[in-house]
Amino acid sequence: MIFRQLFDGVSHAFTYLIGGGAGGEALIIDPVLEKVDRYIQLLDELDLKLAKALDTHVHADHVTGLGALRDRTRCVTVMGRESRVDVVSMRVEDGDRIEVAGIVLEAIHTPGHTDDSYSFRMSDRVFTGDTLLIRGTGRTDFQNGDPWAAHDSLFNKLLTLPGDTLVYPGHDYKGDTLSTIAEEKAHNPRLQVASAPEYAEIMNNLDLEDPKMMDVAVPANLSIGFSLSEPLLGERTLSIDQALDWHGRAEVFFVDLREEGERRHDGVIPGSLHAPYRKLDEHVAPAGALNALALQADKKLVLYCAFGERSALAVKTLHEAGVENVHHLGGGLAAWIKGGGRLAPPADDV
């Protein structure tokens, strides 16, 4: 396994790069916009392809690098289902698994710092975002923070992990880089409380200034989706009404770009084929399945994913490969469900 802990000296934010090995895929946790060039350089140096980029929550102290990494690498962006970000590729819930190159992260919903805060656990470590810091915990006084929820996340979720679990936080302001669950239980002053009311009393009286970047970072981090004002996407994006009208026509193929776990969890548009986004290059190649389908002059492809991000990227990729009769479902399966579209269990693969 390749593992790198990276640091932004301005926001004091940690970013984590995890890969399965040279020539394989990788994921990144909590990327910072100003460091994206460095991440791309490091990926090239380590011979890694970025498959997924995760944010533990909507950050208030720096602008996320999720959108920039998506645009430059076509990676899948991931956040918790509670996040109010306009568009990300994949939204996870408590207990969901995120898999890349044999690496498995378990999503743990740990609200309190914000209501959309998540931690991500591997077998021997946990990435705690701003929920659990080294000898500290995340503030709870903005972005729907809640000290009572934070106490529950800390004491009933994170601190129940094995004591030797490594703790990798989202920030540090003192120069520390990692800890363990046992260390934090023993030495974190915020955790030396007997009850949730006692913890809430501490957190409600911290009297901290707002993060300097908050007024810029939060709006920017809530708006990382594609703009449909791009001429190509404007032309190739189907509304839910159009998609429902097209569904069932003999000349139209609906193609699901989601991962198998998403398909099992949420179901599929009936009759749709499966072409996982992570294998898009194979499908778009001259001998690839999507290319072969799209080259049939009397056929149309309608790509869809969970929320419309992956399908928009795929439309652009196919267009660059010279394929023109491709559209995508704006808003993805979420829009299909909201619009009353039927669902079915997973079936065919491309």
C-alpha positions as CSV (number, residue, x, y, z in Angstrom):
1,M,0.0,0.0,0.0
2,I,1.1,3.5,-0.8
3,F,0.3,6.1,1.9
4,R,1.1,9.8,2.1
5,Q,0.1,12.4,4.6
6,L,0.3,15.9,3.1
7,F,0.0,19.2,4.8
8,D,-1.2,22.7,3.9
9,G,0.6,25.3,6.0
10,V,-2.1,28.0,5.4
11,S,-5.1,26.1,6.7
12,H,-3.2,23.6,8.8
13,A,-5.2,20.9,6.9
14,F,-4.0,17.3,6.4
15,T,-4.7,15.5,3.1
16,Y,-4.3,11.8,2.7
17,L,-3.3,9.9,-0.5
18,I,-3.8,6.1,-0.4
19,G,-2.9,3.8,-3.3
20,G,-2.8,0.1,-3.9
21,G,0.6,0.2,-5.6
22,A,2.5,1.6,-8.6
23,G,0.4,1.3,-11.8
24,G,-2.8,1.1,-9.8
25,E,-5.6,3.3,-8.5
26,A,-5.6,5.7,-5.5
27,L,-8.0,7.8,-3.5
28,I,-7.5,11.1,-1.7
29,I,-9.1,12.4,1.4
30,D,-9.7,16.2,2.1
31,P,-7.8,17.7,-0.8
32,V,-7.0,21.5,-0.7
33,L,-7.6,23.5,-3.9
34,E,-4.2,25.3,-3.8
35,K,-2.4,22.0,-3.6
36,V,-4.0,20.3,-6.6
37,D,-0.9,20.7,-8.8
38,R,1.2,19.0,-6.1
39,Y,-1.3,16.1,-5.8
40,I,-1.2,15.6,-9.6
41,Q,2.6,15.7,-9.6
42,L,2.7,13.1,-6.8
43,L,0.2,10.9,-8.5
44,D,2.4,10.9,-11.6
45,E,5.6,10.3,-9.7
46,L,4.0,7.3,-7.9
47,D,2.4,6.0,-11.1
48,L,-1.1,6.2,-9.6
49,K,-4.5,6.9,-11.2
50,L,-6.8,8.9,-9.0
51,A,-10.1,7.0,-8.8
52,K,-11.9,8.8,-5.9
53,A,-11.6,12.0,-4.0
54,L,-13.4,12.3,-0.6
55,D,-14.2,15.2,1.7
56,T,-15.0,14.4,5.3
57,H,-17.4,17.4,5.4
58,V,-18.0,20.8,4.0
59,H,-14.9,22.7,5.1
60,A,-15.0,26.3,6.4
61,D,-11.3,27.0,6.5
62,H,-10.2,26.1,2.9
63,V,-11.6,25.6,-0.5
64,T,-11.8,21.9,-1.4
65,G,-9.8,20.4,-4.3
66,L,-12.6,18.0,-5.2
67,G,-13.9,19.9,-8.2
68,A,-10.5,20.6,-9.6
69,L,-9.4,17.0,-9.2
70,R,-12.6,15.7,-10.9
71,D,-12.1,18.1,-13.8
72,R,-8.4,17.1,-14.3
73,T,-8.5,13.4,-13.5
74,R,-12.2,12.3,-14.0
75,C,-12.1,10.9,-10.5
76,V,-15.3,10.1,-8.6
77,T,-16.1,12.7,-5.9
78,V,-17.5,11.3,-2.6
79,M,-19.2,12.9,0.4
80,G,-21.8,12.0,3.0
81,R,-25.4,11.9,2.0
82,E,-26.2,14.7,4.4
83,S,-23.9,17.1,2.6
84,R,-25.6,20.1,0.9
85,V,-23.0,20.3,-1.9
86,D,-24.7,20.8,-5.2
87,V,-23.3,17.8,-7.0
88,V,-20.9,15.0,-6.1
89,S,-20.6,11.7,-7.9
90,M,-21.3,9.4,-4.9
91,R,-23.0,10.0,-1.6
92,V,-22.3,7.6,1.3
93,E,-24.2,6.6,4.4
94,D,-23.1,5.2,7.7
95,G,-21.7,1.8,7.2
96,D,-21.1,2.1,3.4
97,R,-17.9,0.8,2.0
98,I,-15.6,2.7,-0.4
99,E,-13.3,0.5,-2.3
100,V,-10.3,1.3,-4.5
101,A,-7.5,-1.1,-5.5
102,G,-8.2,-3.5,-2.7
103,I,-8.3,-0.7,-0.1
104,V,-11.6,-0.6,1.8
105,L,-12.8,2.4,3.8
106,E,-15.9,2.2,6.0
107,A,-17.9,5.4,6.2
108,I,-18.9,6.4,9.8
109,H,-21.3,9.2,10.1
110,T,-19.9,11.4,12.9
111,P,-22.0,14.6,13.1
112,G,-21.3,17.3,15.6
113,H,-18.6,19.5,14.1
114,T,-21.0,19.8,11.2
115,D,-24.1,17.7,10.5
116,D,-22.5,16.2,7.4
117,S,-19.2,15.1,9.1
118,Y,-17.9,11.6,8.3
119,S,-14.9,9.6,9.4
120,F,-13.5,6.9,7.3
121,R,-12.0,3.7,8.8
122,M,-9.5,1.3,7.4
123,S,-8.4,-1.9,9.1
124,D,-5.8,-0.3,11.3
125,R,-6.6,3.5,11.1
126,V,-9.3,6.0,11.0
127,F,-9.5,9.4,9.2
128,T,-11.5,11.5,11.6
129,G,-11.8,14.8,9.7
130,D,-12.5,17.6,12.2
131,T,-14.5,15.3,14.5
132,L,-11.5,14.0,16.6
133,L,-8.3,16.0,16.6
134,I,-5.0,15.2,18.3
135,R,-5.6,16.3,21.9
136,G,-8.7,18.2,20.8
137,T,-12.1,17.9,19.0
138,G,-13.8,19.9,16.3
139,R,-15.8,23.0,17.3
140,T,-19.6,22.8,17.2
141,D,-20.7,26.4,16.8
142,F,-21.5,26.7,13.0
143,Q,-22.7,24.7,10.0
144,N,-25.4,22.9,12.1
145,G,-22.9,21.9,14.6
146,D,-24.2,20.2,17.8
147,P,-22.1,19.4,20.9
148,W,-24.6,16.7,21.9
149,A,-24.2,15.0,18.5
150,A,-20.5,15.4,18.7
151,H,-20.4,13.7,22.1
152,D,-22.3,10.8,20.7
153,S,-20.0,10.5,17.6
154,L,-16.9,10.6,19.8
155,F,-17.9,8.3,22.7
156,N,-20.3,5.9,21.0
157,K,-18.5,5.6,17.6
158,L,-14.9,6.6,17.4
159,L,-13.8,5.8,20.9
160,T,-15.3,2.4,20.7
161,L,-12.7,1.4,18.0
162,P,-9.7,-0.7,19.2
163,G,-7.2,1.3,21.2
164,D,-4.3,0.7,18.8
165,T,-6.3,2.2,15.9
166,L,-4.3,5.0,14.4
167,V,-6.0,8.4,14.3
168,Y,-5.3,10.6,11.3
169,P,-7.1,14.0,11.8
170,G,-8.1,16.6,9.3
171,H,-6.1,19.4,11.0
172,D,-3.4,20.0,13.5
173,Y,-2.1,23.3,14.8
174,K,0.7,22.1,17.1
175,G,2.9,20.0,14.8
176,D,1.5,16.5,15.6
177,T,0.8,14.1,12.8
178,L,-1.0,11.1,14.2
179,S,-2.2,9.5,17.4
180,T,-4.2,6.5,18.5
181,I,-7.6,5.9,20.0
182,A,-6.0,4.8,23.3
183,E,-3.9,8.0,23.5
184,E,-6.8,10.3,22.9
185,K,-8.9,8.5,25.5
186,A,-6.1,9.0,28.0
187,H,-4.8,12.4,27.2
188,N,-7.3,14.4,25.1
189,P,-8.6,17.1,27.6
190,R,-11.9,17.4,25.7
191,L,-12.6,13.7,26.4
192,Q,-12.1,13.8,30.1
193,V,-15.8,14.4,30.8
194,A,-18.4,12.2,32.5
195,S,-21.5,13.1,30.4
196,A,-22.8,14.7,27.3
197,P,-24.1,17.8,29.2
198,E,-20.6,18.3,30.6
199,Y,-19.1,18.1,27.1
200,A,-21.8,20.4,25.7
201,E,-21.0,23.0,28.4
202,I,-17.4,23.0,27.4
203,M,-18.1,23.3,23.7
204,N,-20.8,26.0,24.1
205,N,-18.4,28.3,26.0
206,L,-15.3,28.2,23.8
207,D,-16.0,31.7,22.3
208,L,-13.9,31.1,19.1
209,E,-13.6,33.5,16.2
210,D,-15.0,32.3,12.9
211,P,-12.4,30.7,10.5
212,K,-10.8,33.4,8.4
213,M,-11.8,31.7,5.1
214,M,-15.4,30.8,6.2
215,D,-17.2,33.4,4.1
216,V,-15.3,32.3,1.0
217,A,-14.8,28.6,1.6
218,V,-18.3,27.5,2.5
219,P,-20.1,28.9,-0.5
220,A,-17.3,27.7,-2.8
221,N,-17.4,24.2,-1.3
222,L,-21.2,24.0,-1.7
223,S,-20.9,24.7,-5.4
224,I,-18.5,22.3,-7.1
225,G,-20.8,20.8,-9.7
226,F,-20.8,21.2,-13.4
227,S,-22.3,24.2,-15.1
228,L,-25.0,23.2,-17.6
229,S,-24.2,26.5,-19.3
230,E,-21.5,24.7,-21.1
231,P,-22.9,24.4,-24.6
232,L,-22.1,20.7,-24.9
233,L,-23.8,19.7,-21.6
234,G,-26.7,22.0,-22.3
235,E,-27.4,20.2,-25.5
236,R,-26.8,16.7,-24.1
237,T,-28.6,16.9,-20.8
238,L,-32.0,15.3,-20.6
239,S,-34.6,16.5,-18.2
240,I,-36.5,13.9,-16.2
241,D,-39.6,14.4,-18.4
242,Q,-37.5,13.8,-21.6
243,A,-35.8,10.7,-20.0
244,L,-39.2,9.2,-19.0
245,D,-40.4,9.8,-22.6
246,W,-37.4,8.2,-24.1
247,H,-37.3,5.2,-21.8
248,G,-38.6,2.1,-23.5
249,R,-37.9,3.2,-27.1
250,A,-36.2,0.5,-29.1
251,E,-33.6,2.9,-30.4
252,V,-32.5,4.2,-26.9
253,F,-30.1,2.4,-24.6
254,F,-29.9,3.6,-21.0
255,V,-26.5,2.9,-19.5
256,D,-25.8,2.9,-15.8
257,L,-22.3,4.2,-14.8
258,R,-22.5,3.5,-11.1
259,E,-20.6,0.9,-9.1
260,E,-22.2,-2.5,-8.3
261,G,-22.7,-1.6,-4.6
262,E,-24.7,1.5,-5.6
263,R,-26.8,-0.5,-8.0
264,R,-27.6,-3.1,-5.3
265,H,-28.4,-0.4,-2.8
266,D,-30.7,1.8,-4.9
267,G,-31.8,-0.3,-7.9
268,V,-31.5,0.5,-11.6
269,I,-33.6,2.0,-14.4
270,P,-35.3,-1.0,-15.9
271,G,-33.6,-2.4,-18.9
272,S,-30.5,-0.4,-18.5
273,L,-27.0,-1.7,-19.2
274,H,-24.1,-1.5,-16.9
275,A,-20.8,0.2,-17.9
276,P,-18.9,1.2,-14.7
277,Y,-17.5,4.7,-14.8
278,R,-14.2,3.5,-13.5
279,K,-13.7,1.5,-16.7
280,L,-14.8,4.3,-18.9
281,D,-11.5,4.4,-20.9
282,E,-12.1,0.7,-21.9
283,H,-15.7,1.4,-22.9
284,V,-14.8,4.4,-24.9
285,A,-11.9,2.9,-26.8
286,P,-12.5,2.0,-30.5
287,A,-13.3,-1.6,-29.5
288,G,-15.1,-0.7,-26.4
289,A,-18.8,-1.5,-25.7
290,L,-20.1,2.1,-25.4
291,N,-18.3,3.1,-28.6
292,A,-19.7,0.2,-30.4
293,L,-23.2,0.9,-29.3
294,A,-23.0,4.6,-30.0
295,L,-21.6,4.1,-33.5
296,Q,-24.9,2.5,-34.5
297,A,-26.4,5.4,-36.4
298,D,-30.0,4.6,-35.4
299,K,-29.2,4.3,-31.7
300,K,-29.0,6.8,-28.8
301,L,-27.2,6.3,-25.5
302,V,-28.6,7.9,-22.3
303,L,-25.9,7.7,-19.6
304,Y,-26.9,8.0,-15.9
305,C,-25.2,7.8,-12.5
306,A,-26.3,8.7,-9.0
307,F,-26.5,12.5,-9.3
308,G,-25.4,13.4,-12.8
309,E,-21.7,14.2,-12.3
310,R,-20.1,11.0,-13.7
311,S,-22.5,10.9,-16.6
312,A,-21.7,14.5,-17.5
313,L,-18.0,13.7,-17.5
314,A,-18.6,10.6,-19.6
315,V,-20.6,12.7,-22.2
316,K,-17.6,15.0,-22.5
317,T,-15.2,12.1,-22.8
318,L,-17.3,10.4,-25.5
319,H,-17.6,13.7,-27.4
320,E,-13.8,14.0,-27.4
321,A,-13.6,10.5,-28.8
322,G,-15.9,11.5,-31.7
323,V,-19.1,10.0,-30.4
324,E,-22.1,12.3,-30.9
325,N,-25.4,10.4,-30.2
326,V,-24.9,10.4,-26.5
327,H,-27.0,12.2,-23.8
328,H,-27.1,12.0,-20.0
329,L,-29.8,12.2,-17.4
330,G,-29.5,15.5,-15.5
331,G,-29.6,14.9,-11.8
332,G,-29.0,11.1,-12.3
333,L,-31.0,8.4,-10.6
334,A,-32.0,10.8,-7.8
335,A,-33.9,12.8,-10.4
336,W,-35.4,9.7,-11.9
337,I,-36.7,8.6,-8.5
338,K,-38.0,12.0,-7.7
339,G,-39.8,12.2,-11.1
340,G,-41.6,8.9,-10.4
341,G,-39.5,6.6,-12.6
342,R,-39.7,2.9,-12.0
343,L,-36.7,0.9,-10.6
344,A,-35.6,-2.7,-11.0
345,P,-33.0,-4.9,-9.5
346,P,-29.6,-4.9,-11.2
347,A,-29.5,-7.1,-14.3
348,D,-27.5,-6.7,-17.5
349,D,-23.9,-5.6,-17.9
350,V,-22.3,-4.2,-21.1
